[in-house]
Each structure stands twice: as C-alpha cells, then as structure tokens.
Amino acid sequence: MSPTKHSSSPENNVTFTINGTKYTVDENLPACTSLNTFIRDHANLRGTKAMCHEGGCGACLVAVTSEHPFKETAMTYAVNSCLISVFSCHGWAITTAEGIGNKKKGYHPVQARLALMNGTQCGYCSPGMVMNMYSLLEGERVTMKDVENSFGGNICRCTGYRPILDAFKSLSVDAASDLLEKVQDIEDIHKIKICPKTEKACSGNCNGIEAYPNCNGTMIIPKEVSSIHLQLKGSQWFKVTKLEEIFDIFDKIGDVPYRLVAGNTGQGVYRVTEEPKAYIDVGDVAELKSLSTQPKLTLGGNMSLTETMELFYSLSEDNPKYKYTRVLADHIDLIANVPVRNTGTIAGNLAMKHEHNEFPSDMYLMLETAGATLNIAQKGQIINVNMLAFLDMDMKHKIIHSINMPELDENYHLRTFKIMPRAQNAHAYVNAGFLFKINVNDSGKVLAKPTIVFGGINPEFIHASNTESYVNGKNLFDRKILRTALKILDTELHPDHVLPDASPEYRKGLAEALFYKYVLGLSPPNLPKNLVSGGKILERPISTGKQDFETNQSVWPLNKPVPKLEAVTQCSGEAQYVNDIPTIPGEVYAAFTLTTVGQGYIANIDP
C-alpha cells in the first residue's frame, strides 16, 4: 500500500467498496443512514442482518479493511454496521458474508465449518458469527482462548453456543484433535472456494499473503485522504484529516449544535435525542491516533479501545514502569465487545462520561485510578487537566487531544474491578479502582495518600475521599485499621436507586467487598489460608462440551446424523428471511390492535 497522501480541496462524496464493488454516497442520503441500512437497502445485500441497532447482538457484523491514519498500514477488523455511519466509510473495503463465499464460487472454511458442525438453527445470527470469526483470522494467530473471548457481542437464541464455538475453535492454531477430526472431510461435503493467490482450496486465512490483505482478495481503495464536505438535508457532514481543520469548522458553524464522530459506538448507549446541525468526522486525523512513549506514554485520544488494550499488554511486558498497564488491559477486555472496541475510542468513552455523569465509564475509572491527565485542544493551544477537572470543563469547541499515562514504580499496587451481569458486553453494577503506594514488606504501611475510586454509586460520587485520608500513613494490614476503614467507607457510600440498576444495598455491599478483596490481594502476612483465594480473580478455563445421541447404523440413512441442508446458505447470507424481502410499492402494513369490544363491526377507518 502506498503512503497516505493528503489533498487540499474538500470532496463532495464518500467512496468505498463492498465485496469489491465500488459505491459512491453523496448528499442525497439522510445524515442518519447507517452502513447497515446502505448495505441492505441500497447495495441490496441482505445477508448482513439488522436487529438491535445498538451494537449488542452481532447480527449486523461486517469486515472492514482500512488504512490506519497514523501507522499508514492496512488492517482488517469487524464492525457493527448498525452503528457506523455510511458517511464515515470513505476509503474502506467492506466485506459481507456474501463476499467471502457463496454457492457460485464456493464457500469459505468459516462458513463451511459452522454449517458442518451444526452451528446454525434458525440461522439469523450466523452471517454475523461468520464475519466476526473471519475478521479474527485476518489478524494475528488465533487460539481457542481468543475464540472464546471474542463472541461476547454475538447473540444466538437457538444453539446454546457449544457447536458455534467448536466450529470456530477448529480453525485456531491450537485446535484440539477431536475438533480437527470432525472437519477432515469437509471438502467432500461443501464446495470450498479456490484462493486466487495459491490456486488451492481456501485455508481460511490469507494473512501474510502480500497481494491479498484479506481472504476475499479485495484491496482497499487507493485514495488521497482528503477533507469532505457534504450539505445534507438539515445538516452538514465534514470529514477532516488535520487537527486545525476541526477548529476552522468550529469557527464556520458558530453556535449550532454539532457532533464529533469517530466510532459512533456511543449510539448503542445513549441515543441522540436532538439531531445536530453539523457532524465532524475526526476518524482520519493522524495526530489524534498517534502514540508516543518518550519521554512518557502519551495516547492519542482517538486510539481505539482494541489498540489501547493491545498496547498495554505489550508495554507491560517491555517496560517495568508501565507494568501496571496489564491490569488496565484486562479491564478493557471487559468493556462492551470486540467489534465495539475495534471502533470505539478513548475520547469517545470519556465524552460520554462528560455528557452523562451517571455513565459508569470503565475508561474514566481506570485513567482516574492510574493518575492519568488529559490534553485538551482548543483553537491555538493545548491545555493539560486532571480527570476530575475534565468533568467540570466546558467542552464546547474543544476536543480530547491525548492522554498522559504516569510511570509507577514497584511500590505502587494498582487493581481495578468490574462486577456486571455477565462476563462481557454489559455495564457494571459497580466498578472500582485502587492505587496504593505501600511497602508490603514493612507491615503494609501506606506511604502516600491512596486512590479509591468507584463507579455505579451515584452520578456525583467518584472518590472515597474520607477513606483515602484515613488510611494514609497507616498499616493497612492491621485488622483494627482495616475494620475502621470499612466503616468509614460504609458511611460515605450512598448509592442511588434508578431502575433497572441493582438495589442500592447490593451495590453498596459490592463496593465494600471490592475494597476488602483488594486488601486481600496484597497478600498480608499471616493471612489465613481460607482467605487467600478471596484476593484473586477467578479465571475460567476454556470451555468444553459434547453432544450425545443415539443412532442405529443398521437402518441408515434413516436416523443417520447429517448436516442440515440449508445450513451453509444460512452461513453465507444466501438464506432469505421475511425482513429480507424488499418492500413492494403500495404494500399494505397491518398490526394487531386491542379493543374493548369482544364482538362487533368496524364503524369507520381513519383516512
């Protein structure tokens, strides 16, 4: 791929490809048009499904290959097409379930294995499952653990997930032998497409084949990254490539309502109640996607959560002063789901917290616990503020430019927690962060004022300030001091009661238990053996399961277990469902209504 070039004059359309076919979008589409709507209603590719429109079910997933504006390298990742605005797709190569394999050209191994191993029933979720796994295979080497950890955002109401996970685990680098045995004759059952590069049956992963950055063989559109200005009905859409362009637009639009757009994943949490008059797409501003480790770690505000998590894992291994970032990476893995994290940004998450103080932002909690600061850009200057000051700051015509992460030595002990209804893809009942500078070998003396942060208590509560002050300079391992600290914490926790949140009593108990868990995790001397496990996070091993059924070979083909005939068409998006049928002109819509008259005649009908 050639280096990114920047054009000076704004364009008036958005161009991208879907399965290798070029599409151009202009000002004739409404501002609210999602990529999902465009794929289904304009490109007429109904294999990509629509369901929750919140990024939570995974039915709408597609694969995107785009160029990283800072690294200038191509990357392939899954996105929720229901959340992405079609106007944000400039320069993207988009691949749907129909694009990776079909009846005519042969099926992709992901599609064939899901069908062969009975991973579909109604099949409505199957194209999204397929595209999530396809995107994983286009990245690094995928393990069975990666597979288990990557489908929290794909909901299936039929199969119970075991056959789905088995099918996808068979594509991992450490696949169990029993899974591989089940798919060894797959080419005899399903027609596997031929790779255009190797001219052999598709292996499921073209990563590393230079001429084909994804298995579909679809190259990203060669383009000059340029500004875009579209005059839409009732609003304007701006796409910028440089930081200063944002402030030029602020001057141009004045006081009209505007919205900064990057991943747009916030729509899955808080719907826009009043449509802005101006949208400013900042996703291609390289400066906001930048990363610096010298003199200290600075993260661009528009780094995605996935990028940030991967960076933290790497940095924690390479730099002792940032060893604590592994804790943060583990916590990011609990935020939303993989496709949401692929496009959701640090700045976007913090902006939601700024606008909605009740939002239990995990990113805000982690950064406040670690002692990070924000660089806020406004016209002509960049100012540095702490996380608390940010919440009270007027952010009109300002943006989160970058985040400064502190260095912490071995005396600092940082841990964060998130208690939620399920392992992924859920907001916290309570989340918590603790940072203590403590000499574990000196009877647990707290050497500086610690940080004790909670989310999910009430919109105004962040720090347990009284508890922080009390334990400063004291021996945290002294049982009397710990009991007193817990009593003080109990007096300053006042959870609100807003349905459907858990009860205030439950959340208060959670917060206190998490503080106790943190102390146990420091491994105080002479800790009773029955309390040691209380300080640990339970790790679930890779799940396994099997299906038992009876069959009598003497009467085969009667009761012989065979793959469902329509399974592979469900996996390829070729199966048609009721809402995949295009609307007919003059079509009549009907709905059930309730009446207080048991039997009667309709007197009249509204015109």
Backbone hydrogen bonds, N-H to C=O, Kabsch-Sander energy under -0.5 kcal/mol:
donor,donor_aa,acceptor,acceptor_aa,energy
5,K,223,K,-0.5
7,S,225,V,-1.4
11,E,227,S,-3.1
14,V,25,V,-2.8
16,F,23,Y,-2.1
17,T,92,W,-2.3
18,I,21,T,-2.5
19,N,94,I,-3.1
21,T,18,I,-1.9
23,Y,16,F,-3.3
25,V,14,V,-3.1
29,L,26,D,-1.2
33,T,30,P,-1.6
35,L,81,S,-0.6
35,L,84,I,-3.0
36,N,81,S,-2.4
38,F,34,S,-2.0
39,I,35,L,-2.7
40,R,36,N,-2.3
41,D,37,T,-2.9
42,H,37,T,-0.5
42,H,38,F,-1.8
43,A,38,F,-2.7
45,L,39,I,-2.7
46,R,44,N,-0.7
48,T,45,L,-0.7
49,K,47,G,-0.6
49,K,59,A,-1.5
61,L,58,G,-1.2
62,V,79,V,-1.7
63,A,95,T,-2.5
64,V,77,Y,-2.8
65,T,93,A,-2.3
66,S,64,V,-0.5
66,S,75,M,-2.1
68,H,73,T,-2.7
72,E,68,H,-2.4
75,M,66,S,-2.3
77,Y,64,V,-2.2
79,V,62,V,-2.4
81,S,60,C,-0.9
81,S,79,V,-0.9
83,L,80,N,-1.6
84,I,80,N,-1.5
86,V,33,T,-2.1
88,S,85,S,-1.7
89,C,86,V,-1.2
91,G,15,T,-3.4
92,W,89,C,-2.2
93,A,65,T,-2.2
94,I,17,T,-3.0
94,I,92,W,-0.6
95,T,63,A,-2.9
99,G,96,T,-0.8
100,I,96,T,-1.0
101,G,97,A,-0.7
102,N,106,G,-1.9
106,G,102,N,-1.9
107,Y,191,K,-3.6
112,A,108,H,-2.6
113,R,109,P,-2.6
114,L,110,V,-1.8
115,A,111,Q,-1.9
116,L,112,A,-2.8
117,M,113,R,-2.3
118,N,115,A,-1.4
119,G,114,L,-2.9
129,M,125,C,-2.0
130,V,126,S,-2.8
131,M,127,P,-2.3
132,N,128,G,-1.8
133,M,129,M,-2.1
134,Y,130,V,-2.8
135,S,131,M,-1.9
136,L,132,N,-1.8
137,L,133,M,-2.2
138,E,134,Y,-0.9
139,G,136,L,-1.7
147,V,143,T,-2.0
148,E,144,M,-2.2
149,N,145,K,-1.6
150,S,147,V,-1.4
154,N,151,F,-1.4
155,I,57,C,-3.0
155,I,153,G,-0.6
162,R,160,G,-0.7
165,L,161,Y,-2.8
166,D,162,R,-2.5
167,A,163,P,-2.1
168,F,164,I,-2.0
169,K,165,L,-2.8
170,S,166,D,-1.4
171,L,168,F,-1.5
172,S,169,K,-1.7
173,V,142,V,-2.9
175,A,172,S,-1.3
179,L,176,A,-0.7
180,L,176,A,-1.7
181,E,177,S,-2.0
182,K,178,D,-0.9
183,V,179,L,-0.6
183,V,180,L,-0.8
184,Q,181,E,-0.8
186,I,183,V,-1.6
188,D,185,D,-1.4
189,I,185,D,-0.6
189,I,186,I,-1.1
190,H,186,I,-2.8
192,I,190,H,-0.6
193,K,107,Y,-1.9
194,I,105,K,-0.5
195,C,200,K,-3.3
199,E,195,C,-2.1
202,C,193,K,-2.8
209,I,206,C,-2.3
210,E,208,G,-1.0
212,Y,209,I,-1.7
217,G,214,N,-2.4
219,M,217,G,-0.7
225,V,5,K,-2.0
225,V,223,K,-0.6
226,S,224,E,-0.6
227,S,7,S,-0.6
228,I,239,K,-2.0
229,H,11,E,-2.7
230,L,237,W,-2.8
232,L,230,L,-1.1
232,L,235,S,-1.2
234,G,232,L,-0.8
235,S,232,L,-0.8
236,Q,277,K,-1.7
237,W,230,L,-2.7
238,F,279,Y,-3.1
239,K,228,I,-2.6
240,V,281,D,-2.2
245,E,242,K,-0.7
246,I,242,K,-0.7
246,I,243,L,-1.1
247,F,243,L,-0.9
248,D,244,E,-1.7
249,I,245,E,-2.1
250,F,246,I,-2.0
251,D,247,F,-2.0
252,K,248,D,-1.8
253,I,249,I,-2.8
254,G,250,F,-1.6
256,V,253,I,-1.3
259,R,278,A,-1.9
261,V,280,I,-2.9
267,Q,264,N,-1.3
268,G,265,T,-1.9
269,V,266,G,-1.9
270,Y,266,G,-2.8
273,T,271,R,-0.6
277,K,257,P,-2.0
278,A,257,P,-1.1
279,Y,236,Q,-2.7
280,I,259,R,-2.7
281,D,238,F,-3.7
281,D,279,Y,-0.5
282,V,261,V,-2.4
282,V,280,I,-0.7
283,G,261,V,-0.5
284,D,240,V,-0.6
285,V,282,V,-1.5
286,A,241,T,-0.7
286,A,284,D,-0.9
288,L,285,V,-0.9
289,K,285,V,-0.6
289,K,286,A,-1.2
290,S,287,E,-0.7
292,S,298,T,-2.3
297,L,405,M,-0.5
298,T,292,S,-3.2
299,L,403,I,-2.7
300,G,290,S,-2.3
301,G,401,H,-2.5
302,N,288,L,-2.7
303,M,300,G,-2.0
305,L,341,R,-0.7
305,L,344,G,-2.2
306,T,341,R,-2.0
308,T,304,S,-2.4
309,M,305,L,-2.4
310,E,306,T,-2.4
311,L,307,E,-2.5
312,F,308,T,-2.6
313,Y,309,M,-2.1
314,S,310,E,-2.0
315,L,311,L,-3.2
316,S,312,F,-2.2
317,E,313,Y,-0.7
317,E,314,S,-0.8
318,D,314,S,-1.3
319,N,315,L,-2.6
322,Y,319,N,-1.9
323,K,320,P,-1.4
325,T,322,Y,-1.6
326,R,323,K,-1.5
327,V,324,Y,-1.2
328,L,324,Y,-1.0
329,A,325,T,-2.5
330,D,326,R,-2.4
331,H,327,V,-1.6
332,I,328,L,-2.5
333,D,329,A,-1.7
334,L,331,H,-2.0
335,I,332,I,-2.1
341,R,337,N,-2.6
342,N,338,V,-1.8
343,T,339,P,-0.8
343,T,340,V,-0.8
344,G,340,V,-3.2
346,I,303,M,-1.8
347,A,301,G,-2.8
349,N,345,T,-2.0
350,L,346,I,-2.4
351,A,347,A,-2.5
352,M,348,G,-1.7
353,K,349,N,-1.6
354,H,350,L,-2.2
355,E,351,A,-2.2
356,H,352,M,-2.8
359,F,356,H,-2.2
361,S,359,F,-2.3
365,L,361,S,-1.9
366,M,362,D,-2.6
367,L,363,M,-2.5
368,E,364,Y,-2.6
369,T,365,L,-2.2
370,A,366,M,-2.3
371,G,367,L,-1.0
372,A,367,L,-2.7
373,T,404,N,-1.7
374,L,385,V,-3.0
375,N,402,S,-2.9
376,I,374,L,-0.7
376,I,383,I,-3.3
377,A,375,N,-0.5
377,A,399,I,-2.6
378,Q,381,Q,-2.7
381,Q,378,Q,-2.2
383,I,376,I,-2.7
385,V,374,L,-2.7
387,M,372,A,-0.6
390,F,386,N,-1.7
391,L,387,M,-1.1
392,D,388,L,-0.7
392,D,389,A,-0.6
393,M,390,F,-1.3
395,M,393,M,-0.8
398,K,395,M,-2.0
399,I,377,A,-2.1
401,H,375,N,-2.3
401,H,399,I,-0.9
402,S,375,N,-1.3
403,I,299,L,-2.6
404,N,373,T,-2.8
405,M,297,L,-2.7
405,M,403,I,-0.5
408,L,321,K,-2.3
412,Y,409,D,-1.8
413,H,436,F,-2.6
414,L,412,Y,-0.5
415,R,434,F,-2.2
417,F,432,A,-2.9
419,I,430,V,-2.5
420,M,418,K,-0.6
425,N,336,A,-2.2
429,Y,419,I,-3.3
430,V,419,I,-1.2
431,N,455,G,-1.4
432,A,417,F,-2.2
433,G,453,V,-2.5
434,F,415,R,-2.8
435,L,451,T,-2.2
436,F,413,H,-1.7
438,I,411,N,-2.5
438,I,436,F,-0.8
439,N,445,K,-1.8
440,V,438,I,-1.0
442,D,439,N,-1.4
444,G,439,N,-1.2
445,K,439,N,-0.7
445,K,442,D,-1.2
446,V,474,K,-2.6
447,L,437,K,-3.0
447,L,445,K,-0.6
448,A,437,K,-0.7
451,T,435,L,-2.5
453,V,433,G,-2.8
454,F,462,I,-2.5
455,G,431,N,-2.9
461,F,458,N,-1.0
464,A,452,I,-2.3
465,S,463,H,-1.5
468,E,464,A,-2.3
469,S,465,S,-2.3
470,Y,466,N,-2.1
471,V,467,T,-2.1
472,N,468,E,-0.9
473,G,446,V,-1.0
474,K,471,V,-2.1
476,L,444,G,-2.4
476,L,474,K,-0.9
477,F,443,S,-0.7
478,D,475,N,-1.5
482,L,478,D,-2.5
483,R,479,R,-2.5
484,T,480,K,-2.4
485,A,481,I,-2.6
486,L,482,L,-2.3
487,K,483,R,-2.0
488,I,484,T,-2.5
489,L,485,A,-2.5
490,D,486,L,-2.1
491,T,487,K,-1.5
492,E,488,I,-1.2
492,E,489,L,-0.5
493,L,489,L,-0.8
494,H,492,E,-0.7
496,D,457,I,-2.4
498,V,496,D,-0.5
501,D,498,V,-2.3
507,R,503,S,-2.2
508,K,504,P,-2.4
509,G,505,E,-2.1
510,L,506,Y,-2.1
511,A,507,R,-2.2
512,E,508,K,-2.0
513,A,509,G,-2.3
514,L,510,L,-2.3
515,F,511,A,-1.6
516,Y,512,E,-2.0
517,K,513,A,-2.5
518,Y,514,L,-2.2
519,V,515,F,-2.0
520,L,516,Y,-2.4
521,G,517,K,-2.1
522,L,518,Y,-0.7
522,L,519,V,-1.2
523,S,520,L,-1.9
527,L,524,P,-1.1
531,L,528,P,-2.1
532,V,528,P,-0.7
532,V,529,K,-0.8
533,S,529,K,-0.6
534,G,531,L,-0.9
535,G,532,V,-1.5
536,K,533,S,-1.5
538,L,536,K,-0.6
540,R,538,L,-0.5
553,Q,551,T,-0.7
555,V,552,N,-1.7
556,W,553,Q,-1.2
558,L,555,V,-1.9
560,K,557,P,-1.8
567,A,564,K,-1.2
570,Q,566,E,-1.7
571,C,567,A,-1.9
572,S,568,V,-1.2
573,G,570,Q,-0.7
574,E,569,T,-1.5
575,A,569,T,-1.8
580,D,577,Y,-2.0
581,I,577,Y,-0.6
581,I,578,V,-1.4
587,E,584,I,-2.0
598,G,596,T,-0.6
603,A,601,Y,-0.5
